[in-house]
């Protein structure tokens, strides 16, 4: 094989790897395009005014990365549009608006209440936008306010139906699958950070780097909670029942809190008398815990049986035994209040970590009993 062929093969592998890494985004691009074109075609067949503007816009706007996201966006958009259109139709019928001055007054009466409603309920965020269009466009199309509201409601409902149908039929991307990928990435982040934090009880940590890592994990957990909310909506339309992702979201959040506690306790190293005896045990515990988190991530993605927690439990038992020995020798009595509080916080966080690891094993076992859905659950 010549150099040109080898280079072509290498380039092709790089392109494939890049495409696989952005598979959800590419599927979303395709679904949005298909949704817009299908909505436009239907609009032409039905001779909807303005070339089906509202149908096409709705289909494109509410199409999301996952099926669950499309369902949520469609519901919110339809609710907001219907509310805004109906309210604007009533205002247009009751309030004369033939002159610019009266149009301004009608707009004020239309926008203010709907904007206040949107501030309290995000589902009505598009209501003011919808109402303005109904109020100002109806005259241009020779429609009455009520007729315009009914037309806009029909068009938005049609666009939403197209978006949901395309999300279900064209390379469907389930939020459950995206959630498993996101959960695995969070577990990998936790696996990298935990040994570093435990090392902080014997060596000085880079506070800025730890703060940045903790912040990244917090953002990832928040993003996973949003995906979990979309996944719950998917359970209404999935042919294969999936476990509720809410417990996994809560467990990941608790794990993040455990690492925050450990990170604060590890702000400065312990005295050498404790560090020399606890350091090797914490290093072993960190390595075993990190390996467990990575194994759980693989188990979630592959829907395979949960890994054993024995190594982590053995390390935790050794640490607890050593703390008991230190207390028996009176070495903990000479600690300052701050040092004693940090040792106590570490012990508490490790116990909580063990409990949350047990919850992870149970949750991974629930996913292992379910067949893998289309469009997710693969590490990229």
C-alpha positions in Angstrom: 0.0 0.0 0.0 1.5 3.3 -1.1 1.9 6.4 1.1 -1.1 8.1 -0.6 -3.4 5.2 0.1 -2.2 5.1 3.8 -2.8 8.8 4.2 -6.2 8.5 2.6 -7.1 5.7 5.0 -5.8 7.7 8.0 -7.8 10.8 6.9 -11.0 8.7 6.4 -10.6 7.2 9.9 -10.3 10.7 11.3 -13.3 11.9 9.4 -15.3 8.9 10.7 -14.2 9.5 14.3 -15.2 13.1 14.0 -18.6 12.2 12.6 -19.2 9.6 15.3 -18.2 12.2 18.0 -20.9 14.6 16.7 -23.6 12.0 15.8 -26.3 13.6 17.9 -25.7 17.0 16.4 -25.7 15.7 12.8 -28.9 13.8 13.5 -30.5 17.0 14.8 -29.4 18.9 11.7 -31.0 16.3 9.5 -34.2 16.1 11.5 -34.6 19.9 11.5 -34.1 20.1 7.8 -36.6 17.3 7.1 -39.1 18.8 9.5 -38.9 22.2 7.8 -39.3 20.6 4.3 -42.2 18.4 5.3 -44.0 21.3 6.9 -43.4 23.4 3.8 -44.7 20.6 1.5 -47.9 20.2 3.6 -48.4 24.0 3.6 -48.3 24.1 -0.1 -50.8 21.2 -0.4 -53.2 22.9 2.0 -52.6 26.4 0.5 -51.8 27.9 3.9 -51.3 31.7 3.8 -47.8 33.2 3.8 -46.3 30.0 2.3 -47.0 28.2 5.6 -44.8 30.5 7.5 -46.0 29.5 11.0 -46.1 25.8 10.2 -42.5 25.8 8.9 -41.3 28.0 11.8 -43.0 25.8 14.4 -41.6 22.6 12.9 -38.1 23.9 12.9 -38.2 25.7 16.3 -39.6 22.8 18.3 -37.4 20.1 16.7 -34.8 19.3 19.4 -31.8 17.1 19.8 -33.8 14.3 21.5 -37.4 13.1 21.0 -38.1 14.1 24.6 -36.9 17.6 24.0 -39.1 17.9 20.9 -42.1 16.7 22.9 -41.5 19.3 25.6 -40.8 22.1 23.1 -43.9 21.3 21.1 -46.1 21.3 24.2 -44.7 24.6 25.5 -44.8 26.2 22.0 -48.4 25.1 21.3 -49.6 26.1 24.7 -48.0 29.5 24.5 -49.2 30.1 20.9 -52.8 29.0 21.6 -52.9 31.2 24.7 -51.4 34.2 22.9 -53.5 33.8 19.8 -56.8 33.4 21.6 -56.1 36.3 23.9 -55.1 38.5 21.0 -58.2 37.5 19.1 -60.4 38.6 22.0 -58.5 41.9 22.3 -58.8 42.5 18.6 -62.5 41.9 18.7 -63.2 44.0 21.7 -60.7 46.9 21.3 -60.9 49.0 18.1 -57.5 49.4 16.6 -58.0 51.1 13.2 -55.5 54.0 13.9 -51.8 53.8 15.1 -52.8 55.2 18.5 -55.5 52.6 19.1 -53.2 49.9 17.7 -50.6 51.0 20.3 -53.3 50.8 23.1 -54.4 47.3 21.9 -50.8 46.2 21.8 -50.2 47.3 25.4 -53.3 45.5 26.5 -52.2 42.4 24.7 -48.5 42.3 25.6 -48.5 43.3 29.3 -50.7 40.5 30.7 -49.1 37.8 28.6 -45.6 39.0 29.4 -46.5 38.8 33.1 -47.9 35.3 32.6 -44.7 34.2 30.8 -42.6 35.5 33.7 -44.5 33.2 36.1 -44.9 30.2 33.7 -42.2 29.5 31.1 -44.7 27.5 29.0 -46.2 30.8 27.9 -42.9 32.4 26.7 -44.0 32.6 23.1 -47.5 33.9 24.0 -46.6 37.6 23.7 -44.9 36.9 20.3 -47.9 35.0 19.1 -50.4 37.6 20.2 -48.5 40.4 18.5 -48.4 38.6 15.2 -52.1 37.7 15.4 -53.1 41.3 16.2 -51.0 43.0 13.5 -51.1 40.4 10.7 -54.8 39.6 10.7 -55.7 42.9 9.0 -53.0 42.3 6.3 -54.5 38.9 5.4 -58.1 40.2 5.4 -58.9 38.0 8.4 -60.9 38.9 11.5 -59.1 38.6 14.9 -60.9 35.3 15.9 -60.4 33.8 12.4 -56.7 34.8 12.6 -56.3 33.2 16.0 -57.9 29.9 14.8 -55.7 29.8 11.7 -52.5 30.4 13.8 -53.5 27.8 16.3 -54.1 25.3 13.5 -50.8 26.1 11.8 -48.8 25.8 15.0 -50.5 22.5 16.0 -49.7 21.2 12.5 -46.1 22.3 12.7 -45.7 20.7 16.1 -47.2 17.4 14.9 -44.7 17.4 12.0 -41.8 18.0 14.4 -42.8 15.2 16.7 -43.4 12.8 13.8 -40.0 13.5 12.3 -38.3 13.2 15.7 -39.9 9.7 16.1 -39.3 8.5 12.6 -36.1 10.1 11.2 -33.0 8.8 13.0 -34.7 9.1 16.4 -32.4 10.2 19.2 -33.8 9.1 22.5 -33.0 11.3 25.5 -32.5 8.1 27.5 -29.5 7.2 25.2 -28.1 10.7 25.4 -28.6 10.6 29.2 -26.5 7.4 29.5 -23.7 9.0 27.5 -23.9 12.1 29.7 -23.9 10.0 32.9 -20.9 8.1 31.7 -19.0 11.3 31.0 -19.8 12.6 34.5 -18.6 9.3 36.1 -15.4 9.6 34.1 -15.0 13.2 35.5 -15.6 12.0 39.0 -13.1 9.1 38.5 -10.4 11.6 37.5 -11.0 14.1 40.3 -11.6 11.8 43.3 -8.0 10.5 43.6 -6.6 14.0 43.2 -8.8 15.2 46.1 -7.8 12.4 48.4 -4.2 13.1 47.6 -4.8 16.6 49.0 -4.7 15.3 52.5 -1.0 14.6 52.1 0.1 17.1 49.4 -0.9 20.6 48.4 -3.5 20.8 45.7 -3.8 23.4 42.9 -6.9 25.2 44.2 -7.7 26.9 40.9 -7.6 23.6 39.0 -9.7 21.8 41.6 -12.3 24.6 41.5 -12.5 24.5 37.7 -12.9 20.7 37.8 -15.6 20.9 40.4 -17.4 23.6 38.4 -17.2 21.5 35.2 -18.8 18.5 37.1 -21.5 20.8 38.5 -22.4 22.0 35.0 -22.4 18.5 33.6 -24.8 17.3 36.4 -27.1 20.2 35.7 -27.1 19.3 32.0 -27.9 15.7 32.8 -30.8 16.8 35.0 -32.3 18.6 31.9 -31.8 15.5 29.8 -33.5 13.4 32.5 -36.5 15.7 32.4 -36.7 15.1 28.6 -36.3 11.3 29.1 -39.3 11.2 31.4 -41.5 12.6 28.6 -40.2 10.0 26.2 -41.6 7.3 28.4 -45.0 8.3 27.1 -44.1 7.3 23.5 -41.3 4.7 23.8 -42.2 1.2 22.7 -39.6 -0.1 25.2 -40.1 1.0 28.8 -37.0 2.6 30.2 -36.0 3.1 33.9 -36.9 6.5 35.3 -33.7 8.6 35.0 -34.6 10.7 38.0 -32.9 8.4 40.6 -29.7 8.4 38.6 -29.8 12.2 38.3 -30.2 12.5 42.1 -27.4 10.0 42.8 -25.0 11.9 40.5 -25.9 15.1 42.2 -25.1 13.5 45.6 -21.8 12.2 44.3 -20.9 15.7 43.2 -21.7 17.0 46.7 -19.5 14.2 48.2 -16.6 15.4 46.2 -17.3 19.0 47.2 -17.1 18.0 50.8 -13.9 16.1 50.3 -12.4 18.9 48.3 -13.0 21.4 51.1 -11.6 19.0 53.7 -8.5 18.6 51.5 -7.8 22.3 51.2 -4.6 21.8 53.2 -2.6 18.6 54.0 -3.0 16.9 57.4 -0.1 16.8 59.9 2.7 14.4 59.0 1.8 12.1 61.9 -1.5 11.4 60.3 -0.6 11.9 56.7 2.1 9.3 56.7 -0.3 6.6 57.9 -3.5 7.7 56.1 -1.9 8.7 52.8 -1.3 5.2 51.4 -4.8 4.1 52.5 -6.4 7.1 50.9 -4.4 6.6 47.7 -5.5 3.0 47.5 -9.1 4.0 48.3 -9.0 6.7 45.5 -7.6 4.2 43.0 -10.2 1.6 43.8 -13.1 4.2 43.8 -11.9 5.6 40.5 -11.8 2.2 38.9 -15.3 1.4 40.2 -16.7 4.7 38.7 -15.2 3.9 35.3 -16.5 0.3 35.5 -20.0 1.7 36.3 -19.8 4.1 33.4 -19.1 1.1 31.0 -21.8 -0.9 32.6 -24.4 1.8 32.0 -23.4 2.2 28.4 -23.1 -1.5 27.6 -26.1 -2.4 29.9 -24.0 -5.0 31.4 -24.1 -6.3 35.1 -22.8 -3.9 37.7 -19.2 -4.3 38.8 -18.2 -5.4 42.3 -17.8 -2.9 45.1 -15.6 -5.2 47.2 -12.3 -3.4 46.5 -13.7 0.0 47.5 -15.3 -1.5 50.6 -12.1 -3.2 51.6 -10.2 0.1 51.2 -12.8 2.0 53.2 -12.7 -0.6 56.0 -8.9 -0.3 56.2 -9.2 3.5 56.4 -11.8 3.3 59.2 -9.6 0.7 61.1 -6.6 3.0 60.9 -8.6 6.0 62.2 -9.7 3.8 65.1 -6.1 3.0 65.8 -5.1 6.6 65.7 -7.8 7.5 68.2 -6.7 4.7 70.4 -3.1 5.9 70.4 -4.3 9.4 71.2 -3.0 11.0 68.1 -6.3 12.6 67.2 -6.4 14.5 70.5 -3.6 16.8 69.5 -5.3 18.0 66.3 -6.5 21.5 66.1 -10.2 22.1 65.8 -9.9 22.8 62.0 -7.8 19.6 61.5 -10.3 17.5 63.6 -13.2 18.9 61.6 -11.6 18.0 58.3 -10.9 14.5 59.4 -14.5 14.1 60.5 -15.8 15.6 57.2 -13.6 13.2 55.3 -15.0 10.2 57.2 -18.6 11.4 56.7 -18.0 12.0 53.0 -16.5 8.6 52.5 -19.4 6.9 54.1 -21.8 8.8 51.9 -19.6 8.0 48.9 -20.0 4.3 49.7 -23.8 4.6 50.0 -24.0 6.4 46.7 -21.8 3.8 45.1 -24.2 1.2 46.2 -27.1 3.2 44.7 -25.1 3.4 41.4 -24.7 -0.4 41.4 -28.4 -0.9 41.9 -29.3 1.7 39.2 -26.8 0.2 36.7 -28.4 -3.2 37.3 -31.8 -1.8 36.4 -30.5 -0.5 33.1 -28.8 -3.9 32.5 -32.2 -5.6 32.5 -33.5 -3.4 29.7 -32.7 -3.8 26.0 -30.7 -0.9 24.5 -32.9 1.7 22.7 -32.1 3.0 19.3 -30.0 6.1 19.1 -28.0 6.1 22.3 -26.0 4.3 24.9 -22.7 4.2 23.0 -19.5 5.9 24.2 -18.0 8.1 21.5 
